Amino acid sequence: MVEQPRAGWPTKVGFVFSGGVLSAAQLAEIRLDPLEHDEVVTVSEAGLKQLDDPHAHDLTLAVLNVLRTGVPAYVVR
């Protein structure tokens, strides 16, 4: 995903990886380079609806739909 900047830089880039279902131990083993990333987020599809950011919800649902169908999705903001 690439999100164009609204009022200039920075452009936001998001990556989604289909890793299957991870155990709590596997999630705990994920290590991020703090100079490159600030968090790992996991949420159920149902939990997406409770997020404060409806745009993030829409983007994530689009990605989940791509994973299910194999058809590219475009979310225009």
C-alpha beads as a LAMMPS data file, in Angstrom:
LAMMPS data file: protein, C-alpha beads

77 atoms
76 bonds

1 atom types
1 bond types

-500.0 500.0 xlo xhi
-500.0 500.0 ylo yhi
-500.0 500.0 zlo zhi

Masses

1 110.0

Atoms # bond

1 1 1 0.000 0.000 0.000
2 1 1 1.180 3.502 -0.707
3 1 1 -0.692 6.485 0.641
4 1 1 -0.043 9.839 -1.001
5 1 1 0.767 12.681 1.382
6 1 1 -2.096 15.064 2.024
7 1 1 -0.117 18.213 2.739
8 1 1 3.356 17.262 1.608
9 1 1 5.720 14.633 2.864
10 1 1 6.088 12.016 4.206
11 1 1 4.373 9.461 2.029
12 1 1 3.170 6.483 4.026
13 1 1 3.954 2.983 2.844
14 1 1 2.379 -0.066 4.410
15 1 1 3.283 -3.703 3.905
16 1 1 0.983 -6.625 4.558
17 1 1 2.316 -10.150 4.751
18 1 1 0.161 -13.241 4.706
19 1 1 1.893 -15.293 7.359
20 1 1 -0.986 -17.537 8.261
21 1 1 -1.992 -17.837 11.885
22 1 1 0.837 -17.047 14.288
23 1 1 1.029 -18.286 17.845
24 1 1 1.611 -15.908 20.750
25 1 1 5.182 -17.229 20.952
26 1 1 5.792 -16.519 17.265
27 1 1 4.416 -12.992 17.609
28 1 1 6.650 -12.400 20.632
29 1 1 9.701 -13.389 18.563
30 1 1 9.172 -10.657 15.952
31 1 1 11.961 -8.086 16.171
32 1 1 11.833 -4.694 14.476
33 1 1 14.620 -2.296 13.639
34 1 1 13.539 0.818 15.607
35 1 1 15.111 3.042 12.955
36 1 1 12.753 1.596 10.355
37 1 1 9.578 0.449 12.127
38 1 1 7.724 1.376 15.265
39 1 1 5.152 -1.359 15.762
40 1 1 3.650 -4.692 14.758
41 1 1 -0.129 -4.643 14.751
42 1 1 -2.433 -7.635 14.815
43 1 1 -6.195 -7.350 14.818
44 1 1 -9.081 -9.596 13.887
45 1 1 -11.342 -8.666 11.020
46 1 1 -14.138 -8.020 13.524
47 1 1 -11.786 -5.880 15.597
48 1 1 -11.104 -3.611 12.616
49 1 1 -14.528 -2.067 12.984
50 1 1 -13.566 -0.811 16.434
51 1 1 -10.510 1.107 15.238
52 1 1 -10.588 4.870 15.582
53 1 1 -9.344 5.393 12.029
54 1 1 -11.991 4.404 9.454
55 1 1 -9.452 4.851 6.638
56 1 1 -7.140 2.242 8.203
57 1 1 -10.162 -0.021 8.570
58 1 1 -11.031 0.348 4.875
59 1 1 -7.452 -0.278 3.744
60 1 1 -7.094 -3.385 5.871
61 1 1 -10.426 -4.812 4.737
62 1 1 -9.332 -4.242 1.125
63 1 1 -6.123 -6.195 1.796
64 1 1 -8.041 -9.042 3.426
65 1 1 -10.345 -9.158 0.408
66 1 1 -7.333 -9.352 -1.928
67 1 1 -5.966 -12.272 0.077
68 1 1 -9.308 -14.062 -0.183
69 1 1 -9.995 -13.386 -3.866
70 1 1 -6.595 -12.796 -5.493
71 1 1 -8.064 -9.716 -7.199
72 1 1 -6.195 -6.392 -6.796
73 1 1 -7.927 -3.679 -4.810
74 1 1 -7.644 0.074 -5.076
75 1 1 -8.727 2.340 -2.255
76 1 1 -8.893 5.985 -3.273
77 1 1 -9.025 8.582 -0.564

Bonds

1 1 1 2
2 1 2 3
3 1 3 4
4 1 4 5
5 1 5 6
6 1 6 7
7 1 7 8
8 1 8 9
9 1 9 10
10 1 10 11
11 1 11 12
12 1 12 13
13 1 13 14
14 1 14 15
15 1 15 16
16 1 16 17
17 1 17 18
18 1 18 19
19 1 19 20
20 1 20 21
21 1 21 22
22 1 22 23
23 1 23 24
24 1 24 25
25 1 25 26
26 1 26 27
27 1 27 28
28 1 28 29
29 1 29 30
30 1 30 31
31 1 31 32
32 1 32 33
33 1 33 34
34 1 34 35
35 1 35 36
36 1 36 37
37 1 37 38
38 1 38 39
39 1 39 40
40 1 40 41
41 1 41 42
42 1 42 43
43 1 43 44
44 1 44 45
45 1 45 46
46 1 46 47
47 1 47 48
48 1 48 49
49 1 49 50
50 1 50 51
51 1 51 52
52 1 52 53
53 1 53 54
54 1 54 55
55 1 55 56
56 1 56 57
57 1 57 58
58 1 58 59
59 1 59 60
60 1 60 61
61 1 61 62
62 1 62 63
63 1 63 64
64 1 64 65
65 1 65 66
66 1 66 67
67 1 67 68
68 1 68 69
69 1 69 70
70 1 70 71
71 1 71 72
72 1 72 73
73 1 73 74
74 1 74 75
75 1 75 76
76 1 76 77
